Amino acid sequence: MVYQTPYVTPHILHKHYAQAFDAETSNLVGRDLEYFSQAGFDMDRIQIKRNAPVALLYEDAIRNEGAIISSSGALINFSGKKTGRSPKDKRIVYEETSKDEIWWGSVNIKMDEHTFEINRERAIDYLNTRDNVYVFDGFAGWDPKYRIKVRVICARAYHALFMNNMLIRPTEQELADFGEPDFIIYNAGQFPANRFTKGMSSATSVEINFKRMEMVILGTEYAGEMKKGVFSVMHYLQPVKFGQLSLHSSANVGIEKGDVTLFFGLSGTGKTTLSADPRRLLIGDDEHVWSDTGVFNIEGGCYAKCINLSAEKEPEIFNAIRYGSILENVVYNPVSRVPDYDDVSITENTRCAYPIDFIPNAQIPCNVEKQPSNIIMLTCDAFGVLPPVSKLSPQQAEYHFLAGYTSKTPGTEDGVLEPIPTFSTCYSAPFIVLHPGRYAEMLAERMSKNNVDCWLINTGWTGGKFGSGSRCPLKYTRRIVDAVHSGELAKAEYENFGVFNLQIPTALEGVPRELLNPRLAWKDSEAFEREVRKLGGMFRKAFALYEQDVSDKVRQAGPQV
């Protein structure tokens, strides 16, 4: 079919020519059409745009949602009142197929099936009132053996483009053969939940039903909820259905040796920075599965923090912010449209979402058929007592994985002078679905089976705690990570670091001796002993939650105070 461009004045052409073909993106026939009708969509009223091209989503977001094109070509969008996740409003449906698997508690709060049905109906009713409904069909998981088909149904072009970037984009053939999805997200985030519905704590509700394999979003337009919804489902399905280990981690692979490293670490520990390495290819920056055959990324894109972003500090991320990328809640100069990454007046959680192939040294496809050689657990210890690198035994690895320690530096304005410890189990507490012990056990099993070395790396303070010591220079941390990859550290000589019972190297070329052993870096040895015992006590208190579920050997692997 040849499209003839009629000769008409440009503004008339612009207005009607492209829009006349908008419907081409929603040629739903046969089973697809039947699916949407059965789900309750009013197919006579709404126009469904399925896997719409990026340009069309740009146009709709600008025309209908107040989006702006930035000076580098990225689309700047705003998520409204909610600029971050709403963990207190997350619910998991309590039903017979999954109730015995879920780790119920403050992270996974129960919701009954009837309430889910009410909210699902409410979401579909809202979507039926929109002129445009966007559908994006894509995959989660790069390994075809373990991937799932995900369908996102939403009312904002911004959300459709976000999931186009974050899921794995299907080829035309894969889209034609897509069939029934394994998991569906109904995103009616512009519309509130009814607070009088049983079990609703606010006008926001983010809920997952594992029996129906569906997610419903009401009352929040923050796009990250969809990303984490897909991760929660993979965090459930991979161990339960496939017997594989899903992880909140980044991963890269050596260009020369093809050796794979997994990086664990909470926000602010340097996970993104350290896994971007010119000598290695990035498999992914956030969510992976360690399978029987290797390591693969769950996502098709990256969702990077933009606060204080600069071309000097993080060139790969900075340069990925171009046509096709989404900037979220970023302030821009209204004259030049240049984003101001230092401005946090909307939120500190400014973000950018872009396809992973926008990163020049990405490993595409993001799937390496090789078992990991090293695991790096990152922590930012503001108490200044943990060594910059220690080698962990398998039991210690399981212990520190369950503890998931880092610390937040105190804010100066509120008079808090002590660092605040954070323990986030499996380095992913907000997204954990099964009991943490299940993930930890699988990790320990895979480590011992494949002879994987595990390292605890502290990117935090040295020579004193926050306020008196200084942050470990990035060049030394990079030198340590290089020594892990070159095998130097595996051959080094070690000494014991008391209380935490860690093995620390006595020497490493290019890193000062006193940095390797925090005891030597502190001028006041009594103050050091006090702080190290204090942190040890905090670990023990936090670990009490898992003590009855782990072996005696793992219990003994923690600090002895």
FENJO-V719309 format. One record per helix or strand of 3 or more residues. SS is the DSSP state (alpha for helix, beta for strand). FROM is the first residue (numbers start at 0). LEN is the number of residues. If there is no record, write none. Layout:
ss from len
SS FROM LEN
SS FROM LEN
This chain:
ss from len
alpha 9 11
alpha 21 5
alpha 29 9
beta 46 4
alpha 53 12
beta 74 3
alpha 86 3
beta 89 4
beta 108 3
alpha 112 15
beta 131 9
beta 147 7
alpha 156 10
alpha 171 5
beta 182 6
beta 204 5
beta 213 5
alpha 223 19
beta 244 4
beta 249 5
beta 259 5
alpha 270 5
beta 279 5
beta 286 4
beta 294 3
beta 300 5
alpha 314 6
beta 325 3
beta 350 5
alpha 355 3
beta 371 8
beta 388 4
alpha 393 10
beta 404 4
beta 419 4
alpha 424 3
alpha 428 3
alpha 435 15
beta 452 6
alpha 473 13
alpha 487 4
beta 493 4
beta 501 4
alpha 512 4
alpha 517 4
alpha 524 19
alpha 546 3
alpha 551 5
